[in-house]
């Protein structure tokens, strides 16, 4: 799985770094600039490139910038609202980063243990993955209440939808490249 895991992470970097998140933009004139996605082969005969923690940090930085751009392009904030909204948005993203750090660690662990995954590791993966999803939902709901103090409930709902959709797109990209558990191997 080491090769598959590395290739999967590289593919995620290519897909997410290629401007795929811009589908939330309201009109073509507001869309983020499209960068061509790097072509990465999943052919196991190809030599694999390693992905470092620095590569992951750069990818995550790009994702954060894209999330902020998408949010800015889709929120209709007055200047007074914007002054109040963006610091809260930054606080939210800082808190979300902590949970996302755990998500990245879980993905790396899954990749490292894919070929020798035990039933106990599979159960642990389910438990940890579910706990992380619940943490992110709870965090988003915490910030709904905070945002509603500085912008209208409708604008808060729009932020909620944008943030949730960006997460759904990221999760879709993950799920399309991270291999399913191989139940044919008995450990």
N, C-alpha and C positions, 0 to 999 in steps of 0.2 A: 504493500500500500504506500510505502514511502514515495515511490515514483508517481503513483496515481494521486496521492495527496498533494505533492508538490505541483504536479501538472494541474490539478483541480484549482489550487490557489492561484496559479498563474493565469488560468483561464478566467477565474473570477476577476482578477486584476484587469485583464484585457476587456472583459465584458463591461465591468463597472466603470473602468477608466475611459471607456469609449463613448461616454455621453448617453448611455442608455437611460439614465434617470431623467433626462430632459422631457420625457413623455408627459410630464405633469404641467409643462408650460402651457399658458392659456392660448397663445397664438404663435404662429411660426415666426413672427417678428420678435417675439419675446424669448424664443428658445435659446438654450445654452449653445455655445459653439460646439459643433460636433468634431471630435477627434477620431480619426480612424482607429478602430480596435486592432491591436497587434494580432497577427495570425499565430496561434499557438496550436500545435498538433497534439492530439491525445494519443497518437499512434505510439504504442509501447516500444516499437523498434527505434524510435527517435531518441537520441540522448536527452536526458532530462536536465533542465536548468534547476539550480537550487534557488529557493526563495528565502531570503534572510528576514530577520525581525525588522531590519531597516526597510526592506521592500514593503513589508506589511504596514509599517508605520506610515510610509509615503502613501500607500493605497488608502489607508484610513484617513489621512489628512485630505486627500483628494475627495473622498466621499463626504467628509464634513463640509468642505467648501462647496461641493455640488448641492448638498442638502440645504445649505444656507442660501445659495443662489436660487434654488427652486422655490424655497419658502418666500424669499424676497420678491420673486417674479409673480407669485400667485397671491400674496397677501396685499390687500388694498388698505394700507395703513396711512393715517394722517401723520404729519410730522410729529405731533404731540404723542400719538400712539407709538410711533416708531421709536421715539426716545425712551419710552417705557418698555416696549416689547423686546427689543434686541438684547438688552442686558439679561432679561429673564430667559430668553431663548438660549443665550450663551451659558447661563447657569444650568439649564436643562441639559444641554448637550454635554457639559462637563460631567454631570451626574450620570448621563447615559453612557459616557465613555467607560466608566468603571464597570458597568455591566457588560458592555461590549468587549472590554478586555478579557473578561471571563469567557465570553462567547468564542473569541479567537483562540483562547487557550484550550477550550473544549474541542474545537475543530482540529487544532494541532494534535491534541491527544488522541482523538478519533483516528486521524491519519496515521499516527505513529503506531497505533495498536490494531489497525484494521485487519491485518493478516493473522493475528493471534488473539482476536477478541474473545473473551470468555463470556459466559452468560452473566456473571456478576458485573463485568465491565459494560455489557450491553444495558443492563438494568440501571447502572450508574449513569450512563449516557442519557437514557430516557429521563431519569430523575433530575439531573443537572440541567438538561436542555429545557425541560418544563419549568423548572424553578427560574431560569433566566428569562424565559418568555413572560412569566408572571411578574417578575421584577420590573421588566420594561413596561408592562401594562400599568402596574401600580405607579411607576414613576410618571408616565404620561398623564394618568388621572390626577396625580398630585399637582402637576403643572397646569392642568385644565383649570383648577380652582385659582391658581395664582394668575394665570393669563386673564381670567374673567374679571379680575380686579382692575386691569388696565386697558382691556379691549372688550368689545361686546361679546356676548355668548355666541353670536353667529360667526364673528371673526375667530373666536376661539375654536369653534367647531371646524372652521376652514383650516386653521393650523393643525388641529387634531387629524383631519383627513389627509392633509399633505404629509405630515410626519408619518402617519400609519402607512400610507401608500409607498412612501420611500422605503420604509422598512420591509413592506411586502415585496417590493421589487428586488431588494437586496436578498431577502430570503429565497425568492424564486431563483435568483442567480445561484445562490448557494446550493439549493436543492437540485438544480439541474446539472451540477458538476461533482457534487460529493456523492460517491457511490453508496448504494444501499448496503446494509449489513449482509454479508455473505453467510447464509444459513447452512450452506453445504459443508462448511468446515466445522468439525466438532472439536472443541477444546475442553 
